[in-house]
Amino acid sequence: GGYSMRTIYARLICSFLVLAVVFAANIASAQTDLVENGGFETGNFFGWTVLNDGGGNWFVYSGTTMPESGNSFLSPPVGVFAAVTDQTSGGSHVLYQDLVIPGGGEVLCTAIIYYQNAAEDFFTGPDLSPLTSPNQQARIDIISPDADPFTVSAGVLLNIFQTQPGDPPTLDYTAIDFDLSQFAGSTVRFRVAEVDNVFFFNFAIDEVSCISDIAPSTASIPTLGEWGMIAMAGVLGIAGYIVARRRKAAA
């Protein structure tokens, strides 16, 4: 009677496996995407804020037809949905989300952008007003949450992308990478802006992601609850071993 040594070892191995799973889960949880609904797959702007001045708007779209102008356009590059500007009259359009940057480790970001400009060129006005003529441009910035959402100067902390005169009229799916590690411990605003008062301009963005990679020395320290799980795993292993020894001795 009693448990064999193989059974005893199996109990101890199971205990150590629980321990390993706890540590692995703790390390994996250190990598967090700071962007909510970055692929717009909710089918709406959940997690985002949209502001407009003049005609047109930001839209969450699918397919290849623009929702307001009816223009043909590229389909979303990933999933079913993406965000795009569309219009039938001149306007300025802002899309933003505030990001809380952890106070440690790296924060590496990426997004996919693409556009279709029907105007003869891009025109970089001194602001994002549709009343500034000509003004046909798009830009992506990190700005202060306290700044004017339409700012191009005060409160702009980092410019990530901007169209320039002479740029090609269309841009295929293009991944852009940027690093927000310098803003550790603060809240910043990821702002996408597009203004058009010359002709149609569809500017799209998809798969916005900012991954926070907390330092391994911090991520590998279990929480109080995790220590409880580890202790329980150890107790179960020892208990199993004792029971097995007693049954073997009785036999």
C-alpha positions, 0 to 999 in steps of 0.5 A: 500500500501507500504512494510510490516514490514516483507519486511523491515526485509527481506531487512535488513537480506539480507544486513547482509547476504552480510556482513557475506559472505564477512567476510567468504570469507576473512577468507577462503582465508587465507588458501592457498596451497603454492604448485602448481600442487602438484597432477601432475594432469596437466599431466606434471611438470607444477610448478616443475623443473626436473634435471637429471645426468646420465640415467633415468628421472622423469616422470608424469605417470598413470596406472601401467606400468613404462614409460621407464623400463616397470616395473609393479608398483602401480597406482597413489594413488589420481587422475589420475597422480603422479610423479615417477623415472624410468630408464634403466641405473644408474642415479640421479634425482631431482624434486623440487619446490620453496615455498614462506612461508608467514610471519605469521601463520602455514604452515602444509604440507603433501605428499604421497610417495611409492617405489619399489627397485629391488636392494638387499638393499639401499645404502646411498652414501655420495652424490647423484652422480650415479658415487658413487658406490654403491648409491641407495637411495631416500630422501626429503629435504627442501633446500636453493634455492641458494644451489646445487640442488643435495646437501646432506649437505650444504644448507640442511635446513630440512630432511623430508624423507630418505631411509636407509640400511635395509629398506624394498624393497617396500613401499606402499602408505604412507602419510608423514607430515611436518611443514614449519612454522619455515621458515616463511617470506622466500623462501625455496626449496622442493626437492625430490631426487633419485639415483640408480646405483645398480638396478631398483628403482622406487620412486613416490610422489603424493598429495604434499600440504603445507597449509598456515594458516594465523593468524585469527587476520590478516585474519578477517580484510577486505580489502579496497574493502571488506569495500566498499562491506560492506558499499554498503550492509548497504546503500542498507538496509537503502535505502530499509527501508526508501522507505518502510516507505515512501510508508507506510506513503503515503498509 
